[in-house]
Amino acid sequence: RSASARLRHACSAASAAAPVRVVSLLPSATETLCSIRGGARLLVGRNHEDNFPPSITHLPVLTSQRTTFTSAADVDAQVSATLASGEALYSLDGALLAEL
């Protein structure tokens, strides 16, 4: 069988086993998914910056940012300090992700 036939078979088997559930961690991906017919129904979670389309704002938020905006210079300092300490700029709620 061709690779595309194997992929279709795998997707078909996976969708028969469990419904597709999507958590979007990128606003443009959320907007793209929601622009596809039926795509918004697949979405079960979003990131802290997702606010479009408005119909998804009731969904749980799984990410947060470690910086707080005060001024461009201060944000730059926060980002530099966070990265210098080896920490991530964003956090993901792994427990909530596992629940969804």
Solvent accessible surface area in square Angstrom, and as a share of the most:
residue,aa,sasa,rsa
1,R,189,0.69
2,S,65,0.42
3,A,68,0.53
4,S,61,0.40
5,A,22,0.17
6,R,125,0.45
7,L,115,0.57
8,R,156,0.57
9,H,102,0.45
10,A,54,0.42
11,C,74,0.44
12,S,69,0.44
13,A,54,0.42
14,A,62,0.48
15,S,60,0.39
16,A,93,0.72
17,A,89,0.69
18,A,54,0.42
19,P,104,0.66
20,V,84,0.48
21,R,128,0.47
22,V,43,0.25
23,V,37,0.21
24,S,7,0.05
25,L,94,0.47
26,L,106,0.53
27,P,37,0.24
28,S,69,0.44
29,A,47,0.36
30,T,0,0.00
31,E,77,0.35
32,T,82,0.47
33,L,31,0.15
34,C,27,0.16
35,S,92,0.59
36,I,102,0.52
37,R,236,0.86
38,G,21,0.21
39,G,2,0.02
40,A,44,0.34
41,R,200,0.73
42,L,64,0.32
43,L,8,0.04
44,V,24,0.14
45,G,0,0.00
46,R,28,0.10
47,N,7,0.03
48,H,55,0.25
49,E,93,0.42
50,D,3,0.02
51,N,109,0.56
52,F,113,0.47
53,P,29,0.18
54,P,96,0.60
55,S,76,0.49
56,I,4,0.02
57,T,62,0.36
58,H,145,0.65
59,L,23,0.12
60,P,49,0.31
61,V,60,0.34
62,L,3,0.01
63,T,21,0.12
64,S,54,0.35
65,Q,81,0.36
66,R,119,0.43
67,T,22,0.13
68,T,91,0.53
69,F,147,0.61
70,T,89,0.52
71,S,51,0.33
72,A,80,0.62
73,A,80,0.62
74,D,56,0.29
75,V,36,0.21
76,D,93,0.48
77,A,57,0.44
78,Q,43,0.19
79,V,40,0.23
80,S,63,0.40
81,A,65,0.50
82,T,21,0.12
83,L,101,0.50
84,A,92,0.71
85,S,72,0.46
86,G,68,0.66
87,E,89,0.40
88,A,58,0.45
89,L,45,0.22
90,Y,119,0.45
91,S,38,0.25
92,L,84,0.42
93,D,65,0.34
94,G,43,0.41
95,A,73,0.56
96,L,39,0.19
97,L,74,0.37
98,A,89,0.69
99,E,138,0.62
100,L,47,0.23
